[in-house]
Amino acid sequence: MSPAGIATVVILHGAAITAVVMSKSYIINPSQTPTQVELIEVDDPPPPTMPEQPVDPELPDVPVTVTSDPIPRQEVRPRIEPPITFDPGPLTRLDPPPPPPPPPPRDPVVRPAQFANNAALQPPYPPRLIRQNVEGNVTVRVRIGADGRVTEVQRVSADHELFFEATREHALRRWRFTPETRNGHPVASWQTHTVQFRIS
């Protein structure tokens, strides 16, 4: 029951008791001998007391420490782009390119034939032309073999037939050459030479 209800009940009970006492004081029973009646003053009942409202006890001042939880660090992951696919389409087979042409042949290294150091170049003077006091020149084309010997003599020009004959015979017998070489190998060759006949 609430405090207000309790107070109301107490007031009603006090009022009822007061009414009963007062009624007994003034009613006289005729069959009984008059008796002295003593009036008892009844103080008015005290006013009902309201229950005190509970007062919250004062809480001592307690220092409040405010702590802030660190914000959890979010891990930033790099964005991974999906791989780019490329469809080249149907592949076309390409034939391999032809091999490069072979390099052109190098020119051979040629060393022309030369007279040997001990060769007797001057043919003998024809005696008849000496007596006639005839001088002249002869130009011949000779073939030199791979061994350095003259194998053939051709007439190009001659001031006298005897000059040519003397030169041809002497070339076939006595002329010696260092043969021509091609890349170090001796080969036959042709040369043209002029012989002078002078009476000293």
PyMOL commands that set and color helices and strands:
alter all, ss='L'
color gray80, all
select helices_A, chain A and resi 3-26+127-131+161-174
alter helices_A, ss='H'
color red, helices_A
select strands_A, chain A and resi 110-111+114-115+136-144+150-158+177-178+180-182+185-187+189-197
alter strands_A, ss='S'
color yellow, strands_A
deselect
rebuild
show_as cartoon
